[in-house]
Amino acid sequence: MIQIAVIVLSILLIVIGIKGFTPSGLQFSQNTVLKGRSGMIVGAICIAAGIGLIPMLLLFFVMFSSWLGN
């Protein structure tokens, strides 16, 4: 169950990151929109975090399964 949640979180971070690279920018609230370089920086951080979650998830489950003796 937690695997699905981490994968969904990873996909969400990647989608948010891609939105930061669009011309309309990344909207945080009604009044705050990150456009241009700042939107791209936040977008790149989100994409890196989203991609980084997948190997961490795999490593966690390899370690967890070895603790169980499977």
CHARMM-style PDB file with segment names, atoms N, HN, CA, C and O in Angstrom:
ATOM      1  N   MET     1       0.816  -1.189   0.000  1.00  0.00      PROA
ATOM      2  CA  MET     1       0.000   0.000   0.000  1.00  0.00      PROA
ATOM      3  C   MET     1       0.867   1.262   0.000  1.00  0.00      PROA
ATOM      4  O   MET     1       0.580   2.225  -0.711  1.00  0.00      PROA
ATOM      5  N   ILE     2       1.919   1.242   0.800  1.00  0.00      PROA
ATOM      6  HN  ILE     2       2.152   0.460   1.377  1.00  0.00      PROA
ATOM      7  CA  ILE     2       2.787   2.418   0.848  1.00  0.00      PROA
ATOM      8  C   ILE     2       3.543   2.592  -0.472  1.00  0.00      PROA
ATOM      9  O   ILE     2       3.921   3.708  -0.830  1.00  0.00      PROA
ATOM     10  N   GLN     3       3.762   1.489  -1.194  1.00  0.00      PROA
ATOM     11  HN  GLN     3       3.455   0.583  -0.904  1.00  0.00      PROA
ATOM     12  CA  GLN     3       4.441   1.587  -2.483  1.00  0.00      PROA
ATOM     13  C   GLN     3       3.621   2.441  -3.442  1.00  0.00      PROA
ATOM     14  O   GLN     3       4.167   3.283  -4.156  1.00  0.00      PROA
ATOM     15  N   ILE     4       2.316   2.224  -3.455  1.00  0.00      PROA
ATOM     16  HN  ILE     4       1.872   1.540  -2.876  1.00  0.00      PROA
ATOM     17  CA  ILE     4       1.446   2.988  -4.349  1.00  0.00      PROA
ATOM     18  C   ILE     4       1.456   4.460  -3.963  1.00  0.00      PROA
ATOM     19  O   ILE     4       1.493   5.326  -4.838  1.00  0.00      PROA
ATOM     20  N   ALA     5       1.426   4.755  -2.678  1.00  0.00      PROA
ATOM     21  HN  ALA     5       1.397   4.051  -1.967  1.00  0.00      PROA
ATOM     22  CA  ALA     5       1.433   6.143  -2.220  1.00  0.00      PROA
ATOM     23  C   ALA     5       2.724   6.849  -2.618  1.00  0.00      PROA
ATOM     24  O   ALA     5       2.691   8.007  -3.033  1.00  0.00      PROA
ATOM     25  N   VAL     6       3.852   6.172  -2.499  1.00  0.00      PROA
ATOM     26  HN  VAL     6       3.880   5.231  -2.161  1.00  0.00      PROA
ATOM     27  CA  VAL     6       5.132   6.787  -2.865  1.00  0.00      PROA
ATOM     28  C   VAL     6       5.213   6.997  -4.371  1.00  0.00      PROA
ATOM     29  O   VAL     6       5.731   8.018  -4.824  1.00  0.00      PROA
ATOM     30  N   ILE     7       4.712   6.052  -5.148  1.00  0.00      PROA
ATOM     31  HN  ILE     7       4.291   5.223  -4.780  1.00  0.00      PROA
ATOM     32  CA  ILE     7       4.730   6.209  -6.605  1.00  0.00      PROA
ATOM     33  C   ILE     7       3.814   7.356  -7.027  1.00  0.00      PROA
ATOM     34  O   ILE     7       4.173   8.135  -7.910  1.00  0.00      PROA
ATOM     35  N   VAL     8       2.642   7.470  -6.410  1.00  0.00      PROA
ATOM     36  HN  VAL     8       2.351   6.838  -5.692  1.00  0.00      PROA
ATOM     37  CA  VAL     8       1.736   8.582  -6.718  1.00  0.00      PROA
ATOM     38  C   VAL     8       2.376   9.913  -6.332  1.00  0.00      PROA
ATOM     39  O   VAL     8       2.278  10.883  -7.084  1.00  0.00      PROA
ATOM     40  N   LEU     9       3.027   9.974  -5.181  1.00  0.00      PROA
ATOM     41  HN  LEU     9       3.107   9.186  -4.570  1.00  0.00      PROA
ATOM     42  CA  LEU     9       3.724  11.188  -4.765  1.00  0.00      PROA
ATOM     43  C   LEU     9       4.835  11.538  -5.749  1.00  0.00      PROA
ATOM     44  O   LEU     9       5.030  12.707  -6.083  1.00  0.00      PROA
ATOM     45  N   SER    10       5.551  10.538  -6.204  1.00  0.00      PROA
ATOM     46  HN  SER    10       5.392   9.588  -5.933  1.00  0.00      PROA
ATOM     47  CA  SER    10       6.620  10.754  -7.169  1.00  0.00      PROA
ATOM     48  C   SER    10       6.071  11.320  -8.476  1.00  0.00      PROA
ATOM     49  O   SER    10       6.629  12.266  -9.033  1.00  0.00      PROA
ATOM     50  N   ILE    11       4.985  10.744  -8.957  1.00  0.00      PROA
ATOM     51  HN  ILE    11       4.532   9.976  -8.504  1.00  0.00      PROA
ATOM     52  CA  ILE    11       4.370  11.234 -10.197  1.00  0.00      PROA
ATOM     53  C   ILE    11       3.854  12.655 -10.012  1.00  0.00      PROA
ATOM     54  O   ILE    11       4.006  13.487 -10.907  1.00  0.00      PROA
ATOM     55  N   LEU    12       3.252  12.942  -8.872  1.00  0.00      PROA
ATOM     56  HN  LEU    12       3.129  12.266  -8.145  1.00  0.00      PROA
ATOM     57  CA  LEU    12       2.770  14.296  -8.598  1.00  0.00      PROA
ATOM     58  C   LEU    12       3.905  15.318  -8.601  1.00  0.00      PROA
ATOM     59  O   LEU    12       3.767  16.401  -9.169  1.00  0.00      PROA
ATOM     60  N   LEU    13       5.012  14.976  -7.974  1.00  0.00      PROA
ATOM     61  HN  LEU    13       5.124  14.096  -7.512  1.00  0.00      PROA
ATOM     62  CA  LEU    13       6.159  15.888  -7.964  1.00  0.00      PROA
ATOM     63  C   LEU    13       6.684  16.133  -9.375  1.00  0.00      PROA
ATOM     64  O   LEU    13       7.049  17.258  -9.716  1.00  0.00      PROA
ATOM     65  N   ILE    14       6.724  15.091 -10.190  1.00  0.00      PROA
ATOM     66  HN  ILE    14       6.428  14.177  -9.913  1.00  0.00      PROA
ATOM     67  CA  ILE    14       7.203  15.248 -11.564  1.00  0.00      PROA
ATOM     68  C   ILE    14       6.250  16.131 -12.366  1.00  0.00      PROA
ATOM     69  O   ILE    14       6.699  16.986 -13.130  1.00  0.00      PROA
ATOM     70  N   VAL    15       4.943  15.936 -12.203  1.00  0.00      PROA
ATOM     71  HN  VAL    15       4.578  15.241 -11.582  1.00  0.00      PROA
ATOM     72  CA  VAL    15       3.962  16.763 -12.918  1.00  0.00      PROA
ATOM     73  C   VAL    15       4.058  18.223 -12.476  1.00  0.00      PROA
ATOM     74  O   VAL    15       4.003  19.126 -13.310  1.00  0.00      PROA
ATOM     75  N   ILE    16       4.201  18.458 -11.178  1.00  0.00      PROA
ATOM     76  HN  ILE    16       4.246  17.724 -10.500  1.00  0.00      PROA
ATOM     77  CA  ILE    16       4.370  19.829 -10.680  1.00  0.00      PROA
ATOM     78  C   ILE    16       5.649  20.433 -11.245  1.00  0.00      PROA
ATOM     79  O   ILE    16       5.671  21.605 -11.619  1.00  0.00      PROA
ATOM     80  N   GLY    17       6.709  19.640 -11.308  1.00  0.00      PROA
ATOM     81  HN  GLY    17       6.690  18.687 -11.004  1.00  0.00      PROA
ATOM     82  CA  GLY    17       7.966  20.127 -11.861  1.00  0.00      PROA
ATOM     83  C   GLY    17       7.854  20.502 -13.320  1.00  0.00      PROA
ATOM     84  O   GLY    17       8.389  21.527 -13.744  1.00  0.00      PROA
ATOM     85  N   ILE    18       7.161  19.679 -14.095  1.00  0.00      PROA
ATOM     86  HN  ILE    18       6.726  18.847 -13.750  1.00  0.00      PROA
ATOM     87  CA  ILE    18       6.977  19.988 -15.518  1.00  0.00      PROA
ATOM     88  C   ILE    18       6.166  21.270 -15.678  1.00  0.00      PROA
ATOM     89  O   ILE    18       6.433  22.066 -16.578  1.00  0.00      PROA
ATOM     90  N   LYS    19       5.183  21.472 -14.812  1.00  0.00      PROA
ATOM     91  HN  LYS    19       4.967  20.826 -14.080  1.00  0.00      PROA
ATOM     92  CA  LYS    19       4.370  22.695 -14.854  1.00  0.00      PROA
ATOM     93  C   LYS    19       5.236  23.943 -14.644  1.00  0.00      PROA
ATOM     94  O   LYS    19       4.920  25.007 -15.176  1.00  0.00      PROA
ATOM     95  N   GLY    20       6.306  23.825 -13.885  1.00  0.00      PROA
ATOM     96  HN  GLY    20       6.562  22.961 -13.452  1.00  0.00      PROA
ATOM     97  CA  GLY    20       7.199  24.960 -13.665  1.00  0.00      PROA
ATOM     98  C   GLY    20       7.933  25.402 -14.916  1.00  0.00      PROA
ATOM     99  O   GLY    20       8.395  26.541 -14.989  1.00  0.00      PROA
ATOM    100  N   PHE    21       8.051  24.518 -15.911  1.00  0.00      PROA
ATOM    101  HN  PHE    21       7.675  23.593 -15.852  1.00  0.00      PROA
ATOM    102  CA  PHE    21       8.741  24.855 -17.153  1.00  0.00      PROA
ATOM    103  C   PHE    21       7.804  25.406 -18.229  1.00  0.00      PROA
ATOM    104  O   PHE    21       8.266  25.782 -19.306  1.00  0.00      PROA
ATOM    105  N   THR    22       6.502  25.461 -17.960  1.00  0.00      PROA
ATOM    106  HN  THR    22       6.127  25.156 -17.085  1.00  0.00      PROA
ATOM    107  CA  THR    22       5.555  25.977 -18.947  1.00  0.00      PROA
ATOM    108  C   THR    22       5.560  27.506 -18.935  1.00  0.00      PROA
ATOM    109  O   THR    22       5.962  28.113 -17.943  1.00  0.00      PROA
ATOM    110  N   PRO    23       5.117  28.135 -20.035  1.00  0.00      PROA
ATOM    111  CA  PRO    23       5.085  29.605 -20.073  1.00  0.00      PROA
ATOM    112  C   PRO    23       4.166  30.226 -19.022  1.00  0.00      PROA
ATOM    113  O   PRO    23       4.418  31.342 -18.565  1.00  0.00      PROA
ATOM    114  N   SER    24       3.097  29.514 -18.631  1.00  0.00      PROA
ATOM    115  HN  SER    24       2.892  28.609 -19.002  1.00  0.00      PROA
ATOM    116  CA  SER    24       2.189  30.074 -17.622  1.00  0.00      PROA
ATOM    117  C   SER    24       2.773  30.007 -16.221  1.00  0.00      PROA
ATOM    118  O   SER    24       2.285  30.685 -15.317  1.00  0.00      PROA
ATOM    119  N   GLY    25       3.799  29.208 -16.029  1.00  0.00      PROA
ATOM    120  HN  GLY    25       4.196  28.657 -16.763  1.00  0.00      PROA
ATOM    121  CA  GLY    25       4.475  29.147 -14.740  1.00  0.00      PROA
ATOM    122  C   GLY    25       3.811  28.208 -13.755  1.00  0.00      PROA
ATOM    123  O   GLY    25       2.888  27.467 -14.091  1.00  0.00      PROA
ATOM    124  N   LEU    26       4.301  28.259 -12.542  1.00  0.00      PROA
ATOM    125  HN  LEU    26       5.051  28.861 -12.269  1.00  0.00      PROA
ATOM    126  CA  LEU    26       3.848  27.385 -11.463  1.00  0.00      PROA
ATOM    127  C   LEU    26       3.037  28.222 -10.482  1.00  0.00      PROA
ATOM    128  O   LEU    26       3.573  29.133  -9.851  1.00  0.00      PROA
ATOM    129  N   GLN    27       1.749  27.917 -10.351  1.00  0.00      PROA
ATOM    130  HN  GLN    27       1.313  27.176 -10.863  1.00  0.00      PROA
ATOM    131  CA  GLN    27       0.873  28.722  -9.507  1.00  0.00      PROA
ATOM    132  C   GLN    27       0.768  28.115  -8.118  1.00  0.00      PROA
ATOM    133  O   GLN    27       0.365  26.962  -7.960  1.00  0.00      PROA
ATOM    134  N   PHE    28       1.140  28.914  -7.099  1.00  0.00      PROA
ATOM    135  HN  PHE    28       1.467  29.850  -7.228  1.00  0.00      PROA
ATOM    136  CA  PHE    28       1.054  28.480  -5.709  1.00  0.00      PROA
ATOM    137  C   PHE    28      -0.264  28.903  -5.075  1.00  0.00      PROA
ATOM    138  O   PHE    28      -0.855  28.143  -4.307  1.00  0.00      PROA
ATOM    139  N   SER    29      -0.726  30.102  -5.386  1.00  0.00      PROA
ATOM    140  HN  SER    29      -0.246  30.720  -6.010  1.00  0.00      PROA
ATOM    141  CA  SER    29      -1.994  30.607  -4.860  1.00  0.00      PROA
ATOM    142  C   SER    29      -2.590  31.533  -5.912  1.00  0.00      PROA
ATOM    143  O   SER    29      -2.073  31.629  -7.026  1.00  0.00      PROA
ATOM    144  N   GLN    30      -3.677  32.212  -5.559  1.00  0.00      PROA
ATOM    145  HN  GLN    30      -4.096  32.134  -4.654  1.00  0.00      PROA
ATOM    146  CA  GLN    30      -4.301  33.126  -6.517  1.00  0.00      PROA
ATOM    147  C   GLN    30      -3.364  34.260  -6.909  1.00  0.00      PROA
ATOM    148  O   GLN    30      -3.378  34.711  -8.054  1.00  0.00      PROA
ATOM    149  N   ASN    31      -2.563  34.715  -5.980  1.00  0.00      PROA
ATOM    150  HN  ASN    31      -2.552  34.349  -5.050  1.00  0.00      PROA
ATOM    151  CA  ASN    31      -1.722  35.881  -6.231  1.00  0.00      PROA
ATOM    152  C   ASN    31      -0.268  35.540  -6.516  1.00  0.00      PROA
ATOM    153  O   ASN    31       0.484  36.412  -6.952  1.00  0.00      PROA
ATOM    154  N   THR    32       0.148  34.315  -6.288  1.00  0.00      PROA
ATOM    155  HN  THR    32      -0.463  33.607  -5.934  1.00  0.00      PROA
ATOM    156  CA  THR    32       1.558  33.958  -6.428  1.00  0.00      PROA
ATOM    157  C   THR    32       1.747  32.976  -7.576  1.00  0.00      PROA
ATOM    158  O   THR    32       1.251  31.850  -7.538  1.00  0.00      PROA
ATOM    159  N   VAL    33       2.470  33.421  -8.594  1.00  0.00      PROA
ATOM    160  HN  VAL    33       2.873  34.336  -8.624  1.00  0.00      PROA
ATOM    161  CA  VAL    33       2.797  32.568  -9.736  1.00  0.00      PROA
ATOM    162  C   VAL    33       4.293  32.685  -9.980  1.00  0.00      PROA
ATOM    163  O   VAL    33       4.822  33.785 -10.134  1.00  0.00      PROA
ATOM    164  N   LEU    34       4.967  31.550 -10.015  1.00  0.00      PROA
ATOM    165  HN  LEU    34       4.538  30.656  -9.890  1.00  0.00      PROA
ATOM    166  CA  LEU    34       6.397  31.550 -10.324  1.00  0.00      PROA
ATOM    167  C   LEU    34       6.567  31.337 -11.820  1.00  0.00      PROA
ATOM    168  O   LEU    34       6.240  30.276 -12.352  1.00  0.00      PROA
ATOM    169  N   LYS    35       7.081  32.355 -12.482  1.00  0.00      PROA
ATOM    170  HN  LYS    35       7.347  33.216 -12.049  1.00  0.00      PROA
ATOM    171  CA  LYS    35       7.319  32.271 -13.922  1.00  0.00      PROA
ATOM    172  C   LYS    35       8.807  32.404 -14.185  1.00  0.00      PROA
ATOM    173  O   LYS    35       9.565  32.881 -13.340  1.00  0.00      PROA
ATOM    174  N   GLY    36       9.201  31.982 -15.348  1.00  0.00      PROA
ATOM    175  HN  GLY    36       8.585  31.595 -16.034  1.00  0.00      PROA
ATOM    176  CA  GLY    36      10.585  32.153 -15.764  1.00  0.00      PROA
ATOM    177  C   GLY    36      11.558  31.308 -14.981  1.00  0.00      PROA
ATOM    178  O   GLY    36      11.317  30.133 -14.704  1.00  0.00      PROA
ATOM    179  N   ARG    37      12.678  31.943 -14.628  1.00  0.00      PROA
ATOM    180  HN  ARG    37      12.874  32.897 -14.853  1.00  0.00      PROA
ATOM    181  CA  ARG    37      13.765  31.216 -13.977  1.00  0.00      PROA
ATOM    182  C   ARG    37      13.357  30.628 -12.624  1.00  0.00      PROA
ATOM    183  O   ARG    37      13.715  29.494 -12.309  1.00  0.00      PROA
ATOM    184  N   SER    38      12.613  31.391 -11.829  1.00  0.00      PROA
ATOM    185  HN  SER    38      12.321  32.313 -12.086  1.00  0.00      PROA
ATOM    186  CA  SER    38      12.222  30.869 -10.512  1.00  0.00      PROA
ATOM    187  C   SER    38      11.287  29.672 -10.645  1.00  0.00      PROA
ATOM    188  O   SER    38      11.392  28.723  -9.869  1.00  0.00      PROA
ATOM    189  N   GLY    39      10.382  29.699 -11.607  1.00  0.00      PROA
ATOM    190  HN  GLY    39      10.297  30.470 -12.238  1.00  0.00      PROA
ATOM    191  CA  GLY    39       9.515  28.547 -11.849  1.00  0.00      PROA
ATOM    192  C   GLY    39      10.298  27.336 -12.316  1.00  0.00      PROA
ATOM    193  O   GLY    39       9.989  26.203 -11.946  1.00  0.00      PROA
ATOM    194  N   MET    40      11.320  27.583 -13.137  1.00  0.00      PROA
ATOM    195  HN  MET    40      11.571  28.503 -13.437  1.00  0.00      PROA
ATOM    196  CA  MET    40      12.153  26.476 -13.624  1.00  0.00      PROA
ATOM    197  C   MET    40      13.003  25.873 -12.509  1.00  0.00      PROA
ATOM    198  O   MET    40      13.209  24.660 -12.472  1.00  0.00      PROA
ATOM    199  N   ILE    41      13.490  26.706 -11.610  1.00  0.00      PROA
ATOM    200  HN  ILE    41      13.322  27.692 -11.640  1.00  0.00      PROA
ATOM    201  CA  ILE    41      14.299  26.195 -10.496  1.00  0.00      PROA
ATOM    202  C   ILE    41      13.451  25.320  -9.582  1.00  0.00      PROA
ATOM    203  O   ILE    41      13.856  24.215  -9.222  1.00  0.00      PROA
ATOM    204  N   VAL    42      12.268  25.815  -9.206  1.00  0.00      PROA
ATOM    205  HN  VAL    42      11.938  26.713  -9.499  1.00  0.00      PROA
ATOM    206  CA  VAL    42      11.376  25.016  -8.364  1.00  0.00      PROA
ATOM    207  C   VAL    42      10.934  23.766  -9.114  1.00  0.00      PROA
ATOM    208  O   VAL    42      10.824  22.693  -8.522  1.00  0.00      PROA
ATOM    209  N   GLY    43      10.680  23.899 -10.411  1.00  0.00      PROA
ATOM    210  HN  GLY    43      10.769  24.771 -10.892  1.00  0.00      PROA
ATOM    211  CA  GLY    43      10.304  22.744 -11.219  1.00  0.00      PROA
ATOM    212  C   GLY    43      11.396  21.694 -11.269  1.00  0.00      PROA
ATOM    213  O   GLY    43      11.119  20.500 -11.163  1.00  0.00      PROA
ATOM    214  N   ALA    44      12.634  22.133 -11.430  1.00  0.00      PROA
ATOM    215  HN  ALA    44      12.859  23.103 -11.516  1.00  0.00      PROA
ATOM    216  CA  ALA    44      13.752  21.184 -11.469  1.00  0.00      PROA
ATOM    217  C   ALA    44      13.920  20.475 -10.129  1.00  0.00      PROA
ATOM    218  O   ALA    44      14.224  19.283 -10.088  1.00  0.00      PROA
ATOM    219  N   ILE    45      13.726  21.202  -9.042  1.00  0.00      PROA
ATOM    220  HN  ILE    45      13.480  22.170  -9.075  1.00  0.00      PROA
ATOM    221  CA  ILE    45      13.816  20.586  -7.711  1.00  0.00      PROA
ATOM    222  C   ILE    45      12.715  19.544  -7.539  1.00  0.00      PROA
ATOM    223  O   ILE    45      12.961  18.460  -7.009  1.00  0.00      PROA
ATOM    224  N   CYS    46      11.501  19.870  -7.985  1.00  0.00      PROA
ATOM    225  HN  CYS    46      11.301  20.750  -8.415  1.00  0.00      PROA
ATOM    226  CA  CYS    46      10.390  18.914  -7.873  1.00  0.00      PROA
ATOM    227  C   CYS    46      10.636  17.675  -8.725  1.00  0.00      PROA
ATOM    228  O   CYS    46      10.366  16.557  -8.284  1.00  0.00      PROA
ATOM    229  N   ILE    47      11.143  17.861  -9.937  1.00  0.00      PROA
ATOM    230  HN  ILE    47      11.362  18.769 -10.296  1.00  0.00      PROA
ATOM    231  CA  ILE    47      11.427  16.715 -10.805  1.00  0.00      PROA
ATOM    232  C   ILE    47      12.513  15.845 -10.183  1.00  0.00      PROA
ATOM    233  O   ILE    47      12.397  14.619 -10.172  1.00  0.00      PROA
ATOM    234  N   ALA    48      13.566  16.471  -9.665  1.00  0.00      PROA
ATOM    235  HN  ALA    48      13.660  17.466  -9.674  1.00  0.00      PROA
ATOM    236  CA  ALA    48      14.646  15.701  -9.035  1.00  0.00      PROA
ATOM    237  C   ALA    48      14.135  14.936  -7.818  1.00  0.00      PROA
ATOM    238  O   ALA    48      14.518  13.786  -7.602  1.00  0.00      PROA
ATOM    239  N   ALA    49      13.277  15.566  -7.027  1.00  0.00      PROA
ATOM    240  HN  ALA    49      12.966  16.500  -7.202  1.00  0.00      PROA
ATOM    241  CA  ALA    49      12.718  14.883  -5.855  1.00  0.00      PROA
ATOM    242  C   ALA    49      11.816  13.730  -6.281  1.00  0.00      PROA
ATOM    243  O   ALA    49      11.845  12.659  -5.675  1.00  0.00      PROA
ATOM    244  N   GLY    50      11.022  13.948  -7.316  1.00  0.00      PROA
ATOM    245  HN  GLY    50      10.999  14.819  -7.808  1.00  0.00      PROA
ATOM    246  CA  GLY    50      10.139  12.893  -7.798  1.00  0.00      PROA
ATOM    247  C   GLY    50      10.894  11.704  -8.347  1.00  0.00      PROA
ATOM    248  O   GLY    50      10.526  10.557  -8.094  1.00  0.00      PROA
ATOM    249  N   ILE    51      11.948  11.971  -9.097  1.00  0.00      PROA
ATOM    250  HN  ILE    51      12.247  12.903  -9.302  1.00  0.00      PROA
ATOM    251  CA  ILE    51      12.765  10.882  -9.646  1.00  0.00      PROA
ATOM    252  C   ILE    51      13.574  10.221  -8.538  1.00  0.00      PROA
ATOM    253  O   ILE    51      13.798   9.011  -8.576  1.00  0.00      PROA
ATOM    254  N   GLY    52      14.011  10.992  -7.560  1.00  0.00      PROA
ATOM    255  HN  GLY    52      13.829  11.974  -7.529  1.00  0.00      PROA
ATOM    256  CA  GLY    52      14.807  10.441  -6.463  1.00  0.00      PROA
ATOM    257  C   GLY    52      14.024   9.552  -5.516  1.00  0.00      PROA
ATOM    258  O   GLY    52      14.611   8.709  -4.838  1.00  0.00      PROA
ATOM    259  N   LEU    53      12.709   9.722  -5.455  1.00  0.00      PROA
ATOM    260  HN  LEU    53      12.232  10.407  -6.006  1.00  0.00      PROA
ATOM    261  CA  LEU    53      11.898   8.893  -4.560  1.00  0.00      PROA
ATOM    262  C   LEU    53      11.854   7.435  -5.009  1.00  0.00      PROA
ATOM    263  O   LEU    53      11.775   6.533  -4.176  1.00  0.00      PROA
ATOM    264  N   ILE    54      11.903   7.200  -6.307  1.00  0.00      PROA
ATOM    265  HN  ILE    54      11.967   7.933  -6.985  1.00  0.00      PROA
ATOM    266  CA  ILE    54      11.757   5.827  -6.810  1.00  0.00      PROA
ATOM    267  C   ILE    54      12.925   4.939  -6.384  1.00  0.00      PROA
ATOM    268  O   ILE    54      12.672   3.853  -5.863  1.00  0.00      PROA
ATOM    269  N   PRO    55      14.198   5.335  -6.574  1.00  0.00      PROA
ATOM    270  CA  PRO    55      15.289   4.476  -6.088  1.00  0.00      PROA
ATOM    271  C   PRO    55      15.297   4.328  -4.571  1.00  0.00      PROA
ATOM    272  O   PRO    55      15.646   3.269  -4.049  1.00  0.00      PROA
ATOM    273  N   MET    56      14.909   5.400  -3.856  1.00  0.00      PROA
ATOM    274  HN  MET    56      14.626   6.260  -4.280  1.00  0.00      PROA
ATOM    275  CA  MET    56      14.847   5.288  -2.401  1.00  0.00      PROA
ATOM    276  C   MET    56      13.789   4.273  -1.985  1.00  0.00      PROA
ATOM    277  O   MET    56      13.986   3.526  -1.027  1.00  0.00      PROA
ATOM    278  N   LEU    57      12.674   4.245  -2.698  1.00  0.00      PROA
ATOM    279  HN  LEU    57      12.514   4.853  -3.476  1.00  0.00      PROA
ATOM    280  CA  LEU    57      11.626   3.267  -2.414  1.00  0.00      PROA
ATOM    281  C   LEU    57      12.138   1.851  -2.656  1.00  0.00      PROA
ATOM    282  O   LEU    57      11.913   0.955  -1.842  1.00  0.00      PROA
ATOM    283  N   LEU    58      12.824   1.654  -3.774  1.00  0.00      PROA
ATOM    284  HN  LEU    58      13.007   2.382  -4.435  1.00  0.00      PROA
ATOM    285  CA  LEU    58      13.362   0.326  -4.078  1.00  0.00      PROA
ATOM    286  C   LEU    58      14.389  -0.102  -3.041  1.00  0.00      PROA
ATOM    287  O   LEU    58      14.382  -1.252  -2.601  1.00  0.00      PROA
ATOM    288  N   LEU    59      15.267   0.804  -2.648  1.00  0.00      PROA
ATOM    289  HN  LEU    59      15.273   1.738  -3.005  1.00  0.00      PROA
ATOM    290  CA  LEU    59      16.274   0.488  -1.642  1.00  0.00      PROA
ATOM    291  C   LEU    59      15.622   0.142  -0.308  1.00  0.00      PROA
ATOM    292  O   LEU    59      16.050  -0.795   0.367  1.00  0.00      PROA
ATOM    293  N   PHE    60      14.600   0.882   0.072  1.00  0.00      PROA
ATOM    294  HN  PHE    60      14.253   1.643  -0.476  1.00  0.00      PROA
ATOM    295  CA  PHE    60      13.896   0.613   1.321  1.00  0.00      PROA
ATOM    296  C   PHE    60      13.301  -0.793   1.320  1.00  0.00      PROA
ATOM    297  O   PHE    60      13.406  -1.514   2.312  1.00  0.00      PROA
ATOM    298  N   PHE    61      12.685  -1.177   0.221  1.00  0.00      PROA
ATOM    299  HN  PHE    61      12.600  -0.591  -0.585  1.00  0.00      PROA
ATOM    300  CA  PHE    61      12.046  -2.488   0.194  1.00  0.00      PROA
ATOM    301  C   PHE    61      13.055  -3.622   0.089  1.00  0.00      PROA
ATOM    302  O   PHE    61      12.785  -4.722   0.570  1.00  0.00      PROA
ATOM    303  N   VAL    62      14.202  -3.388  -0.522  1.00  0.00      PROA
ATOM    304  HN  VAL    62      14.421  -2.495  -0.913  1.00  0.00      PROA
ATOM    305  CA  VAL    62      15.254  -4.410  -0.521  1.00  0.00      PROA
ATOM    306  C   VAL    62      15.768  -4.607   0.897  1.00  0.00      PROA
ATOM    307  O   VAL    62      15.953  -5.740   1.341  1.00  0.00      PROA
ATOM    308  N   MET    63      15.998  -3.507   1.609  1.00  0.00      PROA
ATOM    309  HN  MET    63      15.848  -2.586   1.247  1.00  0.00      PROA
ATOM    310  CA  MET    63      16.467  -3.623   2.990  1.00  0.00      PROA
ATOM    311  C   MET    63      15.401  -4.251   3.881  1.00  0.00      PROA
ATOM    312  O   MET    63      15.711  -5.092   4.724  1.00  0.00      PROA
ATOM    313  N   PHE    64      14.149  -3.845   3.697  1.00  0.00      PROA
ATOM    314  HN  PHE    64      13.897  -3.161   3.012  1.00  0.00      PROA
ATOM    315  CA  PHE    64      13.069  -4.351   4.532  1.00  0.00      PROA
ATOM    316  C   PHE    64      12.851  -5.845   4.307  1.00  0.00      PROA
ATOM    317  O   PHE    64      12.615  -6.586   5.262  1.00  0.00      PROA
ATOM    318  N   SER    65      12.928  -6.291   3.056  1.00  0.00      PROA
ATOM    319  HN  SER    65      13.120  -5.689   2.281  1.00  0.00      PROA
ATOM    320  CA  SER    65      12.724  -7.715   2.788  1.00  0.00      PROA
ATOM    321  C   SER    65      13.877  -8.549   3.344  1.00  0.00      PROA
ATOM    322  O   SER    65      13.670  -9.698   3.734  1.00  0.00      PROA
ATOM    323  N   SER    66      15.088  -7.989   3.387  1.00  0.00      PROA
ATOM    324  HN  SER    66      15.256  -7.055   3.071  1.00  0.00      PROA
ATOM    325  CA  SER    66      16.206  -8.743   3.956  1.00  0.00      PROA
ATOM    326  C   SER    66      16.074  -8.848   5.482  1.00  0.00      PROA
ATOM    327  O   SER    66      16.518  -9.831   6.075  1.00  0.00      PROA
ATOM    328  N   TRP    67      15.470  -7.844   6.111  1.00  0.00      PROA
ATOM    329  HN  TRP    67      15.109  -7.045   5.629  1.00  0.00      PROA
ATOM    330  CA  TRP    67      15.239  -7.923   7.557  1.00  0.00      PROA
ATOM    331  C   TRP    67      14.218  -9.009   7.891  1.00  0.00      PROA
ATOM    332  O   TRP    67      14.296  -9.647   8.941  1.00  0.00      PROA
ATOM    333  N   LEU    68      13.264  -9.211   6.987  1.00  0.00      PROA
ATOM    334  HN  LEU    68      13.201  -8.693   6.134  1.00  0.00      PROA
ATOM    335  CA  LEU    68      12.242 -10.231   7.227  1.00  0.00      PROA
ATOM    336  C   LEU    68      12.743 -11.635   6.914  1.00  0.00      PROA
ATOM    337  O   LEU    68      12.127 -12.623   7.315  1.00  0.00      PROA
ATOM    338  N   GLY    69      13.851 -11.723   6.204  1.00  0.00      PROA
ATOM    339  HN  GLY    69      14.352 -10.921   5.878  1.00  0.00      PROA
ATOM    340  CA  GLY    69      14.420 -13.021   5.868  1.00  0.00      PROA
ATOM    341  C   GLY    69      13.809 -13.652   4.634  1.00  0.00      PROA
ATOM    342  O   GLY    69      13.912 -14.864   4.444  1.00  0.00      PROA
ATOM    343  N   ASN    70      13.171 -12.847   3.789  1.00  0.00      PROA
ATOM    344  HN  ASN    70      13.087 -11.863   3.943  1.00  0.00      PROA
ATOM    345  CA  ASN    70      12.563 -13.388   2.558  1.00  0.00      PROA
ATOM    346  C   ASN    70      13.564 -13.459   1.445  1.00  0.00      PROA
ATOM    347  OT1 ASN    70      13.229 -13.887   0.340  1.00  0.00      PROA
TER     348      ASN     70
END
